[in-house]
Amino acid sequence: MSKSAELTAVLMHLENLVLKVTQNPSDITRRRELLDGYFSVSPEVMAISIPPEKVMVGDRVGYWFVPEDHDGQRRLLYLHGGSWMSGSVKGWAAFMGRLAQACDCAILFIDYSLMPEAPFPAGLNDCLDAYKWLRDNRPFEKPRSEHTKAEKIFLAGDSAGGNLTLACLLAIKQNYLSLNLPMPDRALAISPCTDFTASGKTMGTHQDRDPIISAQAIPFLAKAYLKNSNEDDTYPLASPLFGDLTGLPPLMLQTGEAEVLLDDTLRFAEKAKQAGVDVLLDVWPDMPHVFQGFAPFLPQASEAVERIGEYFKQDG
C-alpha cells in the first residue's frame, strides 16, 4: 500500500533530521537544538494551544500545561524523549497542549537531568522526585478547590521518556530510595526502549524502515547512560524488560509498526500480560517513532492522541 503524502513528508523530515545530526554527532548543543525540531514537519504541528507555565519542582524546572477551566485534580507527569541526552519544552510544548486537552489532565512536563552531564540514575531520580511532588501540588498559586492531593494521577512518556516511565513504575514498586510512593492510576509508554541489549528481532528486520533510530546506537547509548553505575545493560531500572512486572498499574503501550524498537514494546507487553498487568497494546501500521507528536498534520497522529485521551478518561 502506498504511503500518504503526509506520512511521506514526515519520513522525509526525519531522514533530513538524521542527516543534520550525523554531520557533527559530538556537538551536544547542536544535537539538542535539532532534536527540539523533531516534530516540526509543518507550522500547524508546532502551534502551541496551551502556553506552558514555568514552575520549580525541587531543584528542577517544570512546566504546567493546564486546559482552560481545569481544576487541576487530574494530573499527569510527562517524561519527554530524546535519547536521554536531549529534549525540552521547546520541542514538546505543542504536543503537550494537545495531550492535556485529549486526556482532560493538567500535565506537568519535567526538565529532568540529561547525559552526558548527568548519566543514570540522575534523570530517573528527577522523574521520581517530580512524581512525588505532583501528587501534592496543584498547578495554581491560588487553589481553586480545597483539595491539594490529586484525585487521579497518571504517568506517561515517549521514547527515552517511555523507558523512564516504565523504570519509574518498577522503582515505585521496589520502593527505590525509600520513597514510599503509591502507583499512578494509569500509565502510558509511547515507543519505549525497554531493552538496552538491543536483542529484539525488529532491531534487524526494521532497520531499513525506521528513518530515525539506529539499532547500532543502542549499545553505545547504554554504555554512556550507565557509565557511572555498577549495573549492566540488563538492570531493570535501565532496561525495564528485565524487571519483575507483577503489580504494575494499568498500562497503555502505543507504538508505530515501522520501528526498530517495535519488539521492545511487543515483548514488554507480553511479559506484562503474563504477569497479570492490565495492558492495552496499540500498534499503528507504517508509523514511525513517536508519530503522535505530528498531529494534526498526520491524521493517524491525531487519532492516536484521541485514543490516549480515551484511555486516561476511563478513570472519570
C-alpha positions as CSV (number, residue, x, y, z in Angstrom):
1,M,0.0,0.0,0.0
2,S,1.4,3.4,-1.0
3,K,2.2,6.0,1.7
4,S,0.1,9.1,2.1
5,A,1.6,12.5,1.3
6,E,1.5,13.4,4.9
7,L,3.4,10.3,6.0
8,T,5.9,10.7,3.2
9,A,6.6,14.2,4.4
10,V,7.1,13.1,8.0
11,L,9.5,10.4,6.9
12,M,11.5,12.8,4.7
13,H,11.6,15.3,7.6
14,L,13.0,12.6,10.0
15,E,15.6,11.5,7.4
16,N,16.8,15.1,7.0
17,L,17.0,15.4,10.7
18,V,19.2,12.4,11.0
19,L,21.5,13.8,8.3
20,K,21.9,17.0,10.2
21,V,22.6,15.3,13.5
22,T,25.2,13.0,12.0
23,Q,27.1,15.9,10.4
24,N,28.6,16.7,13.8
25,P,27.5,14.0,16.3
26,S,29.8,15.1,19.1
27,D,28.2,18.6,19.2
28,I,25.7,18.0,22.0
29,T,24.4,21.6,21.9
30,R,23.6,21.4,18.2
31,R,22.1,17.9,18.7
32,R,19.7,19.3,21.3
33,E,18.7,22.2,19.1
34,L,18.0,19.8,16.2
35,L,16.0,17.3,18.4
36,D,13.8,20.2,19.6
37,G,12.7,20.3,15.9
38,Y,11.7,16.6,15.9
39,F,8.0,17.3,15.3
40,S,8.5,20.4,13.1
41,V,7.2,19.0,9.9
42,S,4.8,21.9,9.5
43,P,3.8,25.1,11.4
44,E,0.5,23.7,12.5
45,V,2.2,20.9,14.3
46,M,4.3,23.3,16.4
47,A,1.4,25.6,17.1
48,I,1.0,25.9,20.9
49,S,-2.6,25.7,22.2
50,I,-1.8,25.9,25.9
51,P,1.1,28.2,26.9
52,P,3.4,26.4,29.4
53,E,3.6,27.9,32.9
54,K,7.1,27.5,34.5
55,V,7.3,26.0,38.0
56,M,10.2,24.8,40.2
57,V,10.0,21.2,41.1
58,G,12.6,20.9,43.8
59,D,15.8,22.0,42.0
60,R,14.5,21.1,38.5
61,V,12.4,23.2,36.2
62,G,8.9,22.0,35.2
63,Y,6.1,23.4,33.1
64,W,2.4,23.1,33.6
65,F,0.0,22.6,30.7
66,V,-3.4,23.1,32.1
67,P,-6.6,23.2,29.9
68,E,-8.8,26.2,30.4
69,D,-11.1,26.0,33.5
70,H,-9.4,22.8,34.6
71,D,-9.4,22.3,38.4
72,G,-6.0,20.5,38.4
73,Q,-7.3,17.4,40.2
74,R,-6.5,15.1,37.3
75,R,-2.7,15.3,36.9
76,L,-0.2,13.7,34.5
77,L,3.6,13.7,34.7
78,Y,5.1,13.6,31.2
79,L,8.6,12.5,30.5
80,H,10.0,13.6,27.2
81,G,12.1,11.6,24.7
82,G,15.5,12.5,23.2
83,S,17.8,9.5,23.8
84,W,18.4,10.5,27.5
85,M,20.5,13.4,26.2
86,S,18.1,15.9,24.6
87,G,14.5,17.1,24.6
88,S,12.9,20.2,26.1
89,V,9.7,22.1,26.5
90,K,10.6,24.0,23.3
91,G,10.2,20.9,21.2
92,W,7.3,19.2,23.1
93,A,5.0,22.2,24.1
94,A,2.6,21.8,21.2
95,F,2.2,18.1,21.7
96,M,1.7,18.6,25.5
97,G,-1.2,21.0,24.8
98,R,-2.9,18.5,22.6
99,L,-2.4,15.7,25.1
100,A,-3.6,17.8,28.0
101,Q,-6.8,18.5,26.1
102,A,-7.3,15.0,25.0
103,C,-6.7,13.4,28.4
104,D,-8.6,16.1,30.4
105,C,-5.5,16.4,32.6
106,A,-3.2,19.1,34.0
107,I,0.2,17.9,32.6
108,L,3.5,18.6,34.4
109,F,6.4,18.4,31.9
110,I,9.7,17.9,33.8
111,D,13.1,19.1,32.7
112,Y,14.9,16.0,34.0
113,S,18.7,15.7,34.1
114,L,20.3,14.7,30.8
115,M,23.5,12.8,29.9
116,P,26.4,13.2,29.2
117,E,26.4,15.8,32.0
118,A,24.3,13.6,34.3
119,P,24.0,9.9,33.4
120,F,21.9,7.3,35.2
121,P,20.4,7.5,37.8
122,A,20.2,11.3,37.8
123,G,17.3,11.6,35.3
124,L,15.4,8.7,36.8
125,N,15.7,10.2,40.3
126,D,14.5,13.6,39.0
127,C,11.4,11.9,37.4
128,L,10.6,10.1,40.7
129,D,11.0,13.4,42.7
130,A,8.7,15.1,40.2
131,Y,6.1,12.3,40.5
132,K,6.2,12.7,44.3
133,W,5.9,16.5,44.0
134,L,3.0,16.2,41.6
135,R,0.9,14.1,44.0
136,D,0.8,17.0,46.5
137,N,1.0,20.2,44.3
138,R,-1.7,21.8,42.2
139,P,-0.9,23.8,39.1
140,F,-2.2,27.1,40.6
141,E,-0.8,29.6,43.0
142,K,-4.3,30.2,44.4
143,P,-6.1,26.9,44.8
144,R,-9.4,26.6,43.0
145,S,-10.5,23.8,45.4
146,E,-9.8,22.9,49.0
147,H,-8.0,19.7,47.9
148,T,-4.3,19.5,47.4
149,K,-3.7,15.9,46.7
150,A,-4.7,14.7,43.2
151,E,-7.9,12.8,42.6
152,K,-6.2,10.9,39.8
153,I,-2.6,10.8,38.9
154,F,-1.0,9.4,35.7
155,L,2.5,8.9,34.3
156,A,3.5,9.0,30.6
157,G,6.4,9.4,28.3
158,D,7.8,8.8,24.9
159,S,11.0,7.0,23.7
160,A,13.6,7.6,26.4
161,G,10.8,9.1,28.4
162,G,8.8,5.9,27.8
163,N,11.8,4.0,29.2
164,L,11.9,6.3,32.2
165,T,8.1,5.9,32.7
166,L,8.4,2.1,32.9
167,A,11.6,2.4,35.1
168,C,9.7,4.7,37.4
169,L,6.9,2.1,37.8
170,L,9.5,-0.5,38.7
171,A,11.3,1.9,41.1
172,I,8.0,2.7,42.8
173,K,7.2,-1.0,43.1
174,Q,10.5,-1.8,44.8
175,N,10.5,1.3,47.0
176,Y,13.6,2.6,45.4
177,L,15.4,5.2,47.6
178,S,12.8,4.5,50.3
179,L,10.4,6.9,48.5
180,N,7.2,5.1,49.7
181,L,5.2,6.2,46.7
182,P,1.9,4.7,45.5
183,M,1.5,3.7,41.9
184,P,-0.2,6.0,39.4
185,D,-3.8,5.2,38.4
186,R,-2.7,4.5,34.8
187,A,0.5,4.9,32.7
188,L,1.4,5.3,29.1
189,A,4.7,4.5,27.3
190,I,5.0,5.6,23.7
191,S,7.6,3.8,21.6
192,P,9.7,3.0,24.7
193,C,13.2,1.5,24.7
194,T,12.9,-1.4,27.1
195,D,16.0,-3.5,26.3
196,F,19.5,-1.9,26.3
197,T,20.9,-5.2,25.0
198,A,19.1,-4.5,21.7
199,S,18.1,-8.1,21.3
200,G,14.7,-7.6,19.7
201,K,14.2,-9.1,16.3
202,T,13.0,-5.8,14.8
203,M,16.4,-4.2,15.6
204,G,17.5,-6.1,12.4
205,T,14.3,-6.6,10.4
206,H,13.1,-3.0,10.7
207,Q,16.3,-1.0,10.3
208,D,15.5,-0.1,6.7
209,R,12.0,1.0,7.6
210,D,13.0,3.2,10.6
211,P,14.1,6.7,9.5
212,I,15.3,7.9,12.8
213,I,16.6,5.2,15.2
214,S,19.7,3.2,14.5
215,A,19.8,-0.2,16.2
216,Q,23.6,0.1,16.3
217,A,23.4,3.1,18.5
218,I,21.5,1.4,21.4
219,P,24.6,-0.3,23.0
220,F,26.5,2.9,22.8
221,L,23.7,4.8,24.5
222,A,23.5,2.1,27.1
223,K,27.3,2.4,27.8
224,A,27.0,6.2,28.1
225,Y,23.8,6.1,30.2
226,L,25.2,3.6,32.7
227,K,28.8,4.8,32.8
228,N,28.7,6.0,36.4
229,S,26.8,2.9,37.5
230,N,28.0,-0.6,38.5
231,E,24.9,-2.0,36.8
232,D,25.0,-3.7,33.4
233,D,22.6,-3.2,30.4
234,T,20.1,-5.7,31.9
235,Y,19.5,-3.7,35.1
236,P,15.7,-3.3,35.2
237,L,15.7,0.4,36.1
238,A,17.6,0.9,32.8
239,S,16.1,-2.0,30.8
240,P,12.6,-2.5,32.2
241,L,12.0,-5.6,30.1
242,F,14.3,-7.5,32.6
243,G,12.2,-6.5,35.6
244,D,9.6,-8.3,37.6
245,L,6.4,-6.7,36.2
246,T,3.9,-8.1,38.6
247,G,1.9,-5.4,40.4
248,L,2.2,-2.6,37.8
249,P,-0.8,-0.4,37.2
250,P,-3.0,-0.4,34.1
251,L,-0.7,0.3,31.2
252,M,-1.1,1.6,27.6
253,L,1.7,0.8,25.2
254,Q,1.4,2.7,21.9
255,T,3.9,2.4,19.1
256,G,4.5,2.6,15.4
257,E,4.9,-0.6,13.5
258,A,7.8,0.7,11.4
259,E,10.3,1.0,14.3
260,V,13.4,-0.9,15.3
261,L,12.0,-0.5,18.8
262,L,8.8,-2.4,17.9
263,D,9.9,-5.6,19.6
264,D,10.8,-3.6,22.8
265,T,7.1,-2.8,23.1
266,L,5.7,-6.1,22.0
267,R,7.9,-8.2,24.3
268,F,7.3,-5.9,27.3
269,A,3.5,-6.0,26.6
270,E,3.5,-9.8,26.5
271,K,5.6,-10.1,29.7
272,A,3.4,-7.6,31.5
273,K,0.3,-9.5,30.5
274,Q,1.8,-12.8,31.7
275,A,2.5,-11.0,35.0
276,G,-1.2,-10.1,35.3
277,V,-0.9,-6.5,34.3
278,D,-3.9,-4.8,32.5
279,V,-2.2,-3.9,29.2
280,L,-3.6,-2.1,26.2
281,L,-1.3,-2.6,23.3
282,D,-1.9,-0.2,20.4
283,V,0.3,-0.7,17.3
284,W,0.0,1.5,14.3
285,P,0.8,0.2,10.8
286,D,3.6,2.1,8.9
287,M,4.0,4.7,11.6
288,P,7.5,5.9,12.7
289,H,8.9,6.6,16.1
290,V,6.7,8.9,18.3
291,F,4.4,9.7,15.4
292,Q,1.8,11.0,17.8
293,G,3.6,14.3,18.0
294,F,2.9,15.1,14.3
295,A,-0.7,15.8,14.9
296,P,-2.7,17.4,13.3
297,F,-0.6,17.2,10.1
298,L,-0.6,13.4,10.2
299,P,-4.1,12.0,10.6
300,Q,-3.0,8.9,12.3
301,A,-1.3,11.0,14.9
302,S,-4.5,12.9,15.7
303,E,-6.4,9.6,16.0
304,A,-3.7,8.1,18.3
305,V,-3.8,11.1,20.6
306,E,-7.6,10.7,20.8
307,R,-7.1,7.0,21.8
308,I,-4.7,8.1,24.5
309,G,-7.3,10.6,25.8
310,E,-10.0,7.9,25.8
311,Y,-7.7,5.6,27.8
312,F,-7.0,8.1,30.5
313,K,-10.6,9.4,30.7
314,Q,-11.7,5.9,31.7
315,D,-10.8,7.0,35.3
316,G,-13.5,9.6,35.3
